[in-house]
């Protein structure tokens, strides 16, 4: 059932929500609980629009697809990233994810041509090569009966892919110093920004010094990449394309600071979110033997014992469905944040200007009006027949509207290739089948490692 959305002023009282305490409102409740589980409980108790008090700000948890569509698409000019991304700006500055207004429009225009589906398909061979290197390493692990930590393995894979795609460097041997620095910085941000008692970063606390050191490592790494890119003008990696990008009207390229911010944004998003998504995919696949068998059968039929080429992607239909269903249950960005510039109305409720709006893809993807038995893992939800009557805005793993994630095609290509190629060579057997919970730390982190053993599969020769 679609809820009415209106921009007409309303005289009805605020939406329902939990009681808070003076000054802090509901902040302490959010901090004391796993945030996403707390928000889920609020949704189940109060409905699709929940009022919160976040210190001195009005907050609204948004869980209905029609409301989210209104915020991200229909009335998106009224909704900016705002204060909700101040923490992430500590890491990426004014990159594409965090910038606003004319700066964002200019940067999106400069960068969009490099991220079209056709442009991204040009990275197929690079991704295949990196995945093949991982599979060769796994051969020895399988023979020795080693246990693999899939979160580490998928992080290593995606960091290698983005390192080669962006900078033509190989980061596959180790979870490098810069990778560890990104994890330190990203883990620090939620704790710092959600805690109303946090002190300024300039105060020399141990966690502040650790964050500052991590940022020195990150900035040094990116500065070296910018310098190398300027020395190697003929390189054809993604970063060299950004270095050469100029506005058609002004002929102006990116400033040194903007290059830094965009490089950090793309590099971090290019390995962190995709790695987590792949880990959750294997968590789901290894607990559903019927899905695993269908993936293997499709990989055998489409690939056999050869490496994929771009044309194979059209035939890896079930693999795409597994990716889509994984991103439904574990979206790369489970919570979004916006601030409205002017008063608005959602349903029958007034939303005052300057409020903190919290649209949740995690909750939208579980809305029972659109997803029957929403917690069940069922890739066939995404067959053409089952998708035909579902509103597009009920599925938003990469957000929606003008600010949809620019790297979505890159992530989808990498996930489909990795799952298909692994399924063709190995069957992953989990060490145990007990549930693994999540915690929201910007992305959805597993609360314990996904440990698997590798069972080699016999190569299948595909009939031409």
Buried (B, 14 or more C-beta within 10 A) or exposed (E): EEBEBEBEEBEEEBBEBBEBEEEBBBBEBBBEEBBBEBBBEBBEEBBBBBBBBBEEBBBBBBBBBBBBBBBBBBBBEBBBBBBBBBBBBBBBBBBBBBBEEEBBEBBBEBBEEBBEEEBBBEBBEBBBEBBBBBBEEBEEBBEEEEEBBBBBBBBBBBBBBBBBBBBBBEBBEEBBEBBEBBBBBBBBBBEBBBEBEBEEBEEEEEBBEBBBEBBEBBBEBBBEBBEBBEEBEEBEBBBBBBBEBEEEEEEEBBEEEBBBBBBBBBBBBBBBBBBBBBBBBBBBBBBBEEBBEBBBEBBBBBBBEEBBEBEBBEBBBBBBBBBBBBBBBBBBBBBBBBBBEEBBBBBBBBBEEBBBBBBBBBBBBBBEBBBEEBEEBBBBBBEEEEBEEBEEBBBBBBBBBEBBBBBBBBBBBBBBBBBBBBBBBBBBEBEEEEEBEBBBBBBBBBEEBBBBBBEEBEEBEBEE
